[in-house]
Amino acid sequence: MSLRNAAAITGYAEFPPTRQPGALRSLEIMTKLARDTVADAGFEKKDIDGLLTCTPLDSYSIYWPTVVGEHLDLDLKYFDTVELGGATSAGMVWRAAAAIHAGLCSNVLCITAGVNASGGGSLNAGDLSPAFRTEFDTPYGISQPNAGYAMIARRHMHEFGTTSAQMAKVAVDQRYNALHTPNAMFNKSALTIDDVLNSPMVFDPLHLYEIVSRCSGGAAVLVTRNDIAKRSKNTPVSLIGAGEAGTHLSISARPNITESWVRQSAKTAFEMAGVAPKQMDFVQVYDCYTITVLVSLEDMGFCAKGHGGPFVAERDLRFSGDFPCNTNGGQLSFGQPSTAGGMIHVVEAARQLMGRAGARQIKSPTLGVAHGNGGVMGDQVTLILSNQ
């Protein structure tokens, strides 16, 4: 089944990331996001008949979609929870399009939000594949996710000669993008490669500025049947390709930790869309760590395996450059608003294709990638979006 042009993103909203949420709860954030997203698209509450949510860490309930739908007073024909870690948001978009394509609904609200009371937070020993962690990870002092990505980075350096300076370049260029993003957490001062390399070493070889800063916040999009999308006050951003892939969550089960299932998810997405990586005007790629960007760009087909380091070093990843990447600063500089981390990439892709990015607007984009990554290079979702 192809989802090409079955549905389009017609509106979006973001809740500014914050380290100090106070008494704020995820349901409050979701409520504001729902109202703002529907208004942004130019629709009304009565037009919404589908809902996809994730389960916030501060508000667990096995009936969460029903709880949210009831709270928003929605009359739903389709509702569900998507739980793919950082791939959740991109996974929501293609699931919404599939439900629309199947005739179940017409307007699906995709909402992600979360509150980290401490402004940080960490995963506990039971979060990532407990069986593998108990037997193979925990006894050797591996604490996920930092250690997992550090191992991927070190192995990538060993196999391909990737350097710390090459990985740091990702953080530097994305910080430039954040300087032009009003809501970004880190938009006050620029970074240099030396700044990154001189920042504290957190998990060798990853430095502080190469690791995402978790916070509280949220983001949402409205996915609409294509014929109805024409009624939106915004330029509809059509989903023309989607792919999802994954097997193991723990890297202990991975045959090769420098390769990811982005290769499969991207292949499916590009084939469905009938386009190639070289045709993309921008890439919004999940960036919980700098190494995540290198591996993902390789496996999407933008460069050969092992060439991610030289690729990012030689290309200009700024929104004004020859390879715009994470044009809002990405999670490294925008911040990772809990479970909504992946949605900021989807929103930024839609924003660019709608021509609403302001000071960081790419000139006349028509095609772009939005990508989500769950776990330690585990679940992968790739979306190809177009305004044509």
Stockholm file with secondary structure:
# STOCKHOLM 1.0

chainA/1-388         MSLRNAAAITGYAEFPPTRQPGALRSLEIMTKLARDTVADAGFEKKDIDGLLTCTPLDSYSIYWPTVVGEHLDLDLKYFDTVELGGATSAGMVWRAAAAIHAGLCSNVLCITAGVNASGGGSLNAGDLSPAFRTEFDTPYGISQPNAGYAMIARRHMHEFGTTSAQMAKVAVDQRYNALHTPNAMFNKSALTIDDVLNSPMVFDPLHLYEIVSRCSGGAAVLVTRNDIAKRSKNTPVSLIGAGEAGTHLSISARPNITESWVRQSAKTAFEMAGVAPKQMDFVQVYDCYTITVLVSLEDMGFCAKGHGGPFVAERDLRFSGDFPCNTNGGQLSFGQPSTAGGMIHVVEAARQLMGRAGARQIKSPTLGVAHGNGGVMGDQVTLILSNQ
#=GR chainA/1-388 SS CCCTTSEEEEEEEEEEEESCCTTCCHHHHHHHHHHHHHHHHTCCGGGCCEEEECCCTTSCCTTHHHHHHHHHTCCCSEEEECCCGGGHHHHHHHHHHHHHHTTSCSEEEEEEEECCTTSCCCCCTTTSCHHHIIIIIGGGTCCTTHHHHHHHHHHHHHHHCCCHHHHHHHHHHHHHHHTTCTTCSSCSSCCCHHHHHHSCEEETTEEGGGBCCEEEEEEEEEEEEHHHHTTSSSCCEEEEEEEEECCCSSGGGCSCTTCCTHHHHHHHHHHHHTCCGGGCSEEECCCSBHHHHHHHHHHHTSSCTTCHHHHHHHSCCSTTSSSCBSTTCHHHHHCEEGGGTTHHHHHHHHHHHHTCCGGGCCSSCCEEEEEEECTTTCSEEEEEEECC
#=GC SS_cons         CCCTTSEEEEEEEEEEEESCCTTCCHHHHHHHHHHHHHHHHTCCGGGCCEEEECCCTTSCCTTHHHHHHHHHTCCCSEEEECCCGGGHHHHHHHHHHHHHHTTSCSEEEEEEEECCTTSCCCCCTTTSCHHHIIIIIGGGTCCTTHHHHHHHHHHHHHHHCCCHHHHHHHHHHHHHHHTTCTTCSSCSSCCCHHHHHHSCEEETTEEGGGBCCEEEEEEEEEEEEHHHHTTSSSCCEEEEEEEEECCCSSGGGCSCTTCCTHHHHHHHHHHHHTCCGGGCSEEECCCSBHHHHHHHHHHHTSSCTTCHHHHHHHSCCSTTSSSCBSTTCHHHHHCEEGGGTTHHHHHHHHHHHHTCCGGGCCSSCCEEEEEEECTTTCSEEEEEEECC
//
